[in-house]
Amino acid sequence: MLDGFNYDSLIHTKTHPLSYYAATRKPWTWPQLQGEQSVDVCVIGAGFTGLSTALSLAEQGYHVAVLEAHQVGWGASGRNGGQVLTGIGHGLDPFRKTLGETGIQLLWDMGHEAVKCVSDLIHKYQIDCDLTWGFLETALKPSHMKAIAEHIEACEHYHYPHRLQQVNQENIQQYINSSRYIGGLIDMGGAHLHPLNLCLGEAQAATKLGVQVYENSPVHSISRGKKVIIQTPHGTIKANYLVAAGNAYLGHLIPEISGKILPAGSYMIATEPLGELRAKQLLPYNMAVCDLRTVLDYFRLSADHRLLFGGLCTYTGKHPKNIQQSLYPAMLKVFPQLSDIKIDYAWGGYLGIGMNRMPQLGIIDNNIIYAQAYAGHGVSASHLLGQLIAEAINGDHTRFAVLEKIKHHNFPGGRRFRSPLLALGMLYYQIRDWLH
């Protein structure tokens, strides 16, 4: 087992933090920005949002440069659970008054289009990232089963195109070999994959289309104006548009949006290879799994038959001293039969959360566009928002404007107190999970 894993020792390095994904990544690398150049669009952040934007624009003939402070996929895009799930945000009812029924319908449509964006891109560019279809949402209490029934009803109302199947307590163990759950929902419109290899494959595809991707090129300053000037340690880019796609890792480069997002920690472990038979005994249909709690467990099998298990979201800004020791008991609550299994990898990272748990999309000074705060559902949503950004730059603001209507407030407490205040708020939801 990996004892004494020190996440903080990795957070400031430019190489990918030690993880199962980093250990099984494709070997591609990109140069550092040197000198001066001019482009149509400069993107900050070589994650899913930035690369989706770059690919969409390059396909339309735009000259695009992507700046990554570390390596392609270094942030949440290369460290997450690898679950490609339908939906934009965490519940749309609070936005009905702002968007109207037409806007809510459009968000539903975009929610399942987001998954299609990912699968279409994988097939179009032949990206090897272990795409596997099937998602199981699990229930631990009757209120979760009620939420599942309501979700199925809403999906039927909004014409969700994929097969949904409610699973009761009598047959849930056909799909997951655990006594922890009282039921669930099978969604064949969801999937799972190797997120870092998807990100690297997108960067490779973008490069072939003429996008200039630069690693180890952190942005030090941004000068605004009719042209945006972006300065890195060894180079400068002048662009008509700047796309800020750094999400939880953008820092305070753009003050107007830094207070609207909170970096929250999320963590994962990967077992040693279980072998095909034992892995299939855990998850016979090889689906991605999440439960319905606010602070949830999420897990799936890898292509080489490991269990990848995640959870333990933290809002305090402090990381566990030992990720493995923190997550291992949660894994055994689900699968006690793995008590003899070693853990090969443990890692973590930041995801971006907003006050209303809806992705944030907007324009500053007419030529700085941002997308951030996916609240843990970013693999598919980030790809869709990248396309919306490209549409807006190309002159079509129709869909961009729908998300732009949603107001996003700064977290109270400023930089010093916003994390403790949110942690206190999330404790309320955890207590509700325990009591109801």
N, C-alpha and C positions, 0 to 999 in steps of 0.2 A: 504493500500500500504506500501511497505518497503521504508521508507524515511531514508536518511542518511546512506545508505549501505556503509561500509568501506572495500573495497576490500583489501587494503594494510594491514589491521589488520589481514587478513587471510592468506596472501601469505606465511608467515613464520611458520604457524602452521603445525603440523604433521597430524592432522585430515583433512578429506575432507572439503574443503570450503563449506559453506552453498549454496546449489543449489537444484533444483528439483531432480536431479539425486541422490545427497547424501541423500535426504529425502526419496527416494524410492529405495534405494540400498538393495542388499542382505546383510545379517549380517555377512558374513565370515571375519575372521581376521587371521593373520599369525604371528609367533613369531619373535623376534629380534635375529639377529646373535650373538651367544655367542661362544667363543673359537676358535679353529683352525680346519680347514678341507681342504681336497684336492678334486678337482673335475676335470672333463674333460673341462667343459666350465663354466665360470662365466659371468653372464649377469648383467649389471648395468641398472636398470630401469624396473619396473613392469608395463609397458604400453603395447600397442598393439605390437610394434616391439619386445620388449624383451620377451613377453609371446608367441608370434608366433614362435620366434626362439627356445625358450625353449621347447615348445610342439613338434615342428618338430624334434628336436634333441632327445628328450626323446622317441619319437616313434621309433627311430632308435637305442635305447639302450645306449645313452650317459648319463653320470652322470652330471647333470646341477644344478647350484645354481643361484637364482635370488635375487639381492639386490635392495631394494627400500628404498630411503631415508625417505619416509613418509608412505603412505598407497598405496596398489595396486590401480592403476588407478587414483592416486592423481593429475597427470599432465593433459596434453591435452587429453589423452585417456579417462579420466573420466569426462570431462567438455565440450566437443565439441557439435556440432549441431546434432550428431547422424545420419549423412547422409552418406550412403555407396554408393559412386559414382564410375563409371568406369573411367579408365584413369590413366596414370602415368605422372605427371608433368602438366604444363600449356601450351600445344602446342609443337609439336615435330619437326616442320620444321627447327628451328635453329640448330638442332643436326643431320640433314641429311648428312651433309658433313663429320662429325665425324664417324657416325655409318653406313652410306650407307643405301640403300633401305632394305636390309635384316635386319639390326638392327632396323630400324623404324617399319617394320612389326612385329618384335619380341616385341617391346614395345607396339604396339597396342594390340597384343595378350595377353601380360601380363596385360594390362590395364583392359580388361574384365575378365581375370583370377583372378585378385585381388578381385573382388566382389565375385566370386565363392569360393575363399579361405575362405572368411568370412562365407558365407552361408553353405559351407560344414562343417566347424568347428562347427558352431552352431548346425547343425543336428547331427553330429557325437557324440558330447558330450552333446546333449540335454540341451543346455543353454537357459534359460528363459530370453529373452531380447527384446521381443516385435518386432521381425523382421516383417516388412511390406514392400511389393514391390510397386514400382512406384516412378518416379522422374519427376518433371516438371521444366524446365528451362525457365524463362520468359524474354520477350523482352520489353524494354521501348522506343525504337526508331528504325527507319528503318535499321540502321547499325547492330543492334542486330539480326534482321530478316535475313539479309544477312549472318551474321556469322552462324546462325542456318542452313541455306540452304547449306552453305559450309561444315558444320560439317556432315550433313546427307550424302552429296556426299562422303566425306572422309570415313565415316563409311561403306558405300556401297563398296567402293574400297578395304577396308581392312577387309571386310567380318565380320562386327560386328554382333553377333548372336541374338541380342534381338530386339524386336519391337520398332521402332521409328515412331513418328507421329508429323508432323509439324501442329501447331494450329494457325489459323489466328485470326484477331481481332473480326470477327463475332462470333466465338465460344469459345474464350478463357475463357469466364465467365462460361462455362459449367464445367470447371475444377478448377477455382479459382474465388470466388465471390468478385472481385475487379475490379475497372475501371482503375487501374493504368497501365495495360499492354496492348500492342498492338498485342501480340501473344506469341508463345512459342514453346517448344519442349517437347513432352512426351517420356520418355525413360523407358521402362519396365525392363531394366537391372539394374536400380538403386533401392535403398531401403532406409529405415530408421529404427532406433532401439534405445534402451536404452544403450548408450555406456559404462556407468560405470558397469552395470550388465553384459554386454558382457565381459568386462575386468576381473571382479571378477569371472565370470564363467570359463574363460580361466585359471585363476590362480588355481581355484579349480580342474579343469581337469588336469592341469600340476602336481599338488600335488599328485593326485591319480596315476600318472605315475611315481612318484618318484622324481620329481623336488623339490628341497628345496627352498621354497619361504620365504624371510625374509623381514619384514616391519621394519620401524624405524631404518634402518641400513645404514646411509649415508656413502659414500666412502670418506675417508679422504686423502688417498694416494694410488698411484699405482707404484709398483716397476717392471720395465721391465726386460726381460731376456728370456731365454728359457722357463722358467715358469714365469707367471705373478702373482705377489703377491698383493692382494687387501686388504687394511686395513680399518676397520670400528672402531667406538669407543669401541666396546666390542668383536671384533673378527677379524680373518684373514682368507682369502681364498687363496689357491694356485691353479692355473689353467693352463691348457695347452693353452687355448684360453680365451681372454676377449672380450665380445661383449658390446660395448658402445651404449646403446639404450635410453639415457636420453633426446635426442632431445633438445628442447629449455631450458630444466632444467639441462643439463649436466654441465653447468658452464665452468670452465677453467681446468677441470681435465685432458683433453688431448689437449694441446696447438695447435697441428697441425690442429685441426678441429674447435676450438672455434671461430676463426675469420671468418669462412665461413658461419656462421649461425647467424641470428638476431632474438632474441625473440620479437615477435610482439603480441600485446594484441588483444584479441577478446572477445566479451561479449554477454550475453544472458539474457532474461527475460522469465518468465513463468507466464501465467495468472492463475487466479483461474479456477476450472473446469467449462467448458462452458455448459456441458450437451451434450449428443450424438446428439440431433437434431441440436442445434446451431453450434456445431463443424462441422457437416456434411454440413451445409449451407455455411461455409467458404471454405472448401476443400472437395467437394463431393466424390472424389475418394481417399482421405486420402494419397496424395502423398507428398513427400518432395519437397520443392521449393527453388530455388536460382534464382536471377536475373543475368544478364550478365554484370553488371558494375564491374569495378576493385575493388572498395570498395563496396561490395554487401550486400544485405539483404538475409538471409536464414532462413527458418522457416518450421515448420511441426506441426502436432498434436501428443500429447502423448497418451498413451494407456488409460488414464483416462480423455481424451477429453479436455486437456488444449492446448492453443497455445504456443509453444516454439519458440521464435523469437530472432534471433541473427544478429549481424553485428558490425558496428562501429570499424573496425580494426584500431589500433593505432600503429604507428612506432616510436613514440618519447620516449618510455620507461616510459611515464606517464599514469596513469590510470584515468578514469573519477572519479570525486569526488562522483558522484551519478549515478550508471549505469542505474537505472530505469529511472531517468529523462532524461538521454541521449538517451535511446533507445525507450522510450514510443512514442515520436512523430513520429519516423520512422514506428513503428507498425501501428499507426493511419493513416499514409499516404496510407498504403496498405489496412487496414481494419478500416475505420472510424466508422463502425457500432459497434466497440468494445469500444467506449468511456465511456461506463458505467461499464466496467469490471475492477476488481481489479487485481493488480500484486502481486503474492504470493512469487516469488523468483527472485533474480537478482544476477548474478555472472559473473566471467570472468577468464581469464587465458592466458597463453602464447602458441603460436604456433611458429614453427621454419620456417624461410624463408631464402632461399639462393639467391644469386645474379641472377641466371638464372631460378629460380622457378622450378627446377628439383630436385627430391630427391637425396641426396648424399649417396653414398655407396663406401666403400673402405677398404683397409687393411694397417695397420701400423706395422712395425717390424715383419711381417710375422704371428703374432698371436694376434693382436688387430684389431678387425673388428668393423666398425661403420656404422650406418644408421641414417639419420637425414634430416631435412628441407623438410617437406612434403607440405609446403605452403598452409595449410588449406584443403588439400585433403587426409588426412592421414589415415582415418579409414580403407579403403580398401588397399591402397598402403603399409601401414606399415605391414600388414599381409603378403603380397606378399614378401616384402623385408626380413621379418623374415625367410621365406622359402628359399630365395636365400642365406642368410647367412648360414643356416643349410646345404644347398647343397654344399656350398664352404668348410665348415668345414669337410664335408663328402667326399671331394675330387673332386667334380664336380663344376668347375668354369665357365661352359659354359654361363649360363645366368647372373651370377654375373659379368662376365667380360664385358658384354655389357654396363651395367650401370657404371661400373668402368672406362670405356673409357672417359666418359664425365668429362671435367675439371671444377673445381669449384674454384673460386677466393675468396680471402678474401675481406670483405667489406672495402672500403676506409675509412680513418679517424680514424682507431683504435677503441679501446673500448669507448673512450670518444665521438667521433664525428660520428660514423657510424650510430647511430639512427637518429640524426638530418638530416644527409645527405640523408638517405633513406626516411625520412618523406618528405623532400623537393622534392625528385624524385617522390614519390607517389602523391604529390599534382599536379604534371603535369598531371598524368593519371586521377585524379579526375576532373581537369579542362576540359580534353578531354571528359570525360563522360558528363559534363554539356553542352559543346558546340556542340557535334556531335550527 
